[in-house]
Amino acid sequence: MRKLSISVPPDVAERLERESNASAYITQAVRDRMRLDALDAELAHQGIAITEQGVAEARARRAAVEAEWSPERRSALRERARQHGLDAAAGALEQPAA
C-alpha cells in the first residue's frame, strides 16, 4: 500500500465524507475507470472507434426502446441491475488485495 494525499473539488469531498472507507471507494472508482480505458484501447485495437456522436446515437436508440417499456419492466430491470451491482461489489470484497 502507498499513502497519497490528493486534492478534490468540494462536491467530491462531500461525497467521500459520506463513505465509511473513502480509500476503498476511490480505489474501486479508479479500477472501474482502468477497465473502461482498457476496453477503449481494445476496441481501438480492433478498429472500433468510439465517438461522441456514436455514443449520443446509441443513447438515443436506448432511450427510444426504454420509452416503450412498462413501469413494471423498468422496475424489474432496475432491480436486476442493482442486484448485479451488489453481487459484483461483494465479489470484489472477497478477492484478496493486490
MOKARA-V280731 format. One record per residue. RES is the residue in three letters. PSI is psi in whole degrees, -180 to 180 (NA if undefined). D_CENTER is the distance of its C-alpha to the mean C-alpha in whole Angstrom. Layout:
RES PSI D_CENTER
RES PSI D_CENTER
//
This chain:
MET 146 24
ARG 141 24
LYS 131 24
LEU 152 23
SER 124 24
ILE 159 21
SER 136 22
VAL 156 19
PRO 160 20
PRO -40 21
ASP -36 18
VAL -42 16
ALA -43 19
GLU -40 19
ARG -44 16
LEU -32 16
GLU -21 20
ARG -9 19
GLU 140 17
SER -27 19
ASN 86 18
ALA -35 16
SER -44 17
ALA -39 15
TYR -47 12
ILE -43 12
THR -45 13
GLN -41 9
ALA -42 7
VAL -41 10
ARG -39 10
ASP -44 6
ARG -38 8
MET -40 11
ARG -41 10
LEU -42 9
ASP -40 12
ALA -39 14
LEU -45 13
ASP -43 14
ALA -42 17
GLU -42 18
LEU -43 18
ALA -41 20
HIS -34 22
GLN 2 23
GLY 17 24
ILE 114 21
ALA 129 20
ILE 117 17
THR 160 19
GLU -40 18
GLN -44 21
GLY -41 19
VAL -44 16
ALA -42 18
GLU -42 20
ALA -41 17
ARG -40 16
ALA -42 20
ARG -42 20
ARG -44 18
ALA -39 19
ALA -41 22
VAL -46 22
GLU -30 20
ALA -24 23
GLU -9 25
TRP 147 23
SER 159 25
PRO -34 24
GLU -43 24
ARG -43 22
ARG -44 20
SER -43 20
ALA -43 20
LEU -38 17
ARG -43 15
GLU -41 16
ARG -43 16
ALA -41 12
ARG -45 12
GLN -39 14
HIS -43 12
GLY -42 9
LEU -41 13
ASP -42 14
ALA -42 11
ALA -41 11
ALA -40 15
GLY -38 15
ALA -35 14
LEU -28 16
GLU -19 19
GLN 141 19
PRO 146 21
ALA 144 20
ALA NA 21
//
